């Protein structure tokens, strides 16, 4: 996905100040995009669960590695934005639980409603 053709999509949630994201064509053309969660720790977010998985669809060719531009705009905010922007995102309870935990730890209880 890092080197595929990309297209710009407007930010679906606006939790961060990013106006949108470049997404690979395979994600934009998919009928359904599935994220299989793996509960793990993260030095900035504390816990990532399933929602940060979609950082993986953001093309490194546009954002660099390890996609620091997203980190610097706020991990909880960009996680919410990316999840809301990806068409066909599954709406399962695990991402909701993950976002609530992250929102509490970052005192963002008012911005997690997008998920």
C-alpha positions in Angstrom: 0.0 0.0 0.0 2.9 2.4 0.6 3.6 2.7 -3.1 0.2 2.4 -4.7 -1.6 5.2 -6.5 -3.3 7.5 -4.0 -6.2 9.9 -3.9 -7.0 12.7 -1.5 -10.0 12.4 0.8 -11.4 15.1 3.1 -11.0 14.5 6.8 -14.1 12.6 7.9 -14.1 13.7 11.5 -12.0 16.8 11.9 -10.7 15.9 15.4 -7.3 17.0 14.2 -6.4 20.1 12.2 -5.5 18.0 9.1 -7.8 18.8 6.2 -7.7 15.3 4.7 -5.6 12.2 3.9 -4.0 10.5 0.9 -5.4 7.0 0.8 -4.2 4.1 -1.5 -6.5 3.1 -4.3 -7.0 -0.4 -2.9 -8.6 1.0 0.2 -10.7 3.5 -1.7 -12.0 0.8 -4.1 -12.6 -1.9 -1.5 -16.2 -2.9 -0.6 -15.1 -3.4 3.0 -11.9 -2.7 4.9 -11.3 -5.0 7.8 -9.0 -4.3 10.7 -8.0 -7.3 12.9 -7.2 -5.9 16.4 -4.1 -6.8 18.3 -4.0 -5.3 21.8 -0.6 -3.6 22.3 1.0 -0.7 24.0 2.2 2.5 22.5 4.6 5.0 24.1 2.4 8.0 23.3 -1.1 6.6 23.2 -0.8 4.0 26.0 -2.9 1.4 24.2 -3.7 1.2 20.5 -6.0 -1.8 20.2 -7.7 -1.9 16.8 -8.2 1.7 15.8 -4.5 2.6 15.2 -4.3 -0.3 12.7 -5.6 2.1 10.0 -2.3 4.1 10.3 -1.1 1.1 8.2 -3.2 2.2 5.2 -1.8 5.7 5.2 0.9 5.6 2.5 4.5 6.1 3.8 5.5 7.4 0.4 3.4 10.5 1.2 3.7 10.7 4.9 7.2 9.2 5.6 8.2 6.6 8.0 7.1 6.2 10.8 4.4 8.6 9.7 5.4 11.3 12.2 3.2 13.9 10.6 0.2 12.0 11.9 1.8 11.6 15.4 2.5 15.3 15.6 -1.1 16.2 14.9 -2.2 14.1 17.8 -2.5 10.3 17.9 -6.0 10.1 19.3 -7.2 12.9 16.9 -5.7 11.4 13.8 -6.8 7.9 14.7 -10.3 9.1 14.9 -10.0 11.1 11.6 -8.5 8.2 9.7 -11.1 5.8 10.9 -13.9 8.2 10.0 -12.4 8.9 6.6 -11.9 5.3 5.4 -15.0 4.3 3.4 -16.4 1.0 4.5 -14.8 1.0 8.0 -16.3 -1.8 10.1 -18.2 -0.4 13.1 -17.4 -3.0 15.8 -17.4 -2.6 19.5 -13.6 -3.1 19.9 -12.6 0.1 18.1 -15.2 2.0 20.1 -13.8 0.6 23.4 -10.3 1.4 22.2 -11.2 5.0 21.3 -12.9 5.5 24.7 -9.9 4.3 26.6 -7.6 6.6 24.5 -9.9 9.5 24.8 -10.0 9.3 28.6 -6.2 9.0 28.8 -5.9 12.1 26.6 -8.9 14.0 28.1 -10.7 14.0 24.8 -14.1 12.7 25.9 -15.9 15.1 23.6 -14.2 14.0 20.3 -14.6 10.2 20.4 -18.2 10.3 19.1 -17.0 10.0 15.5 -16.3 6.3 16.1 
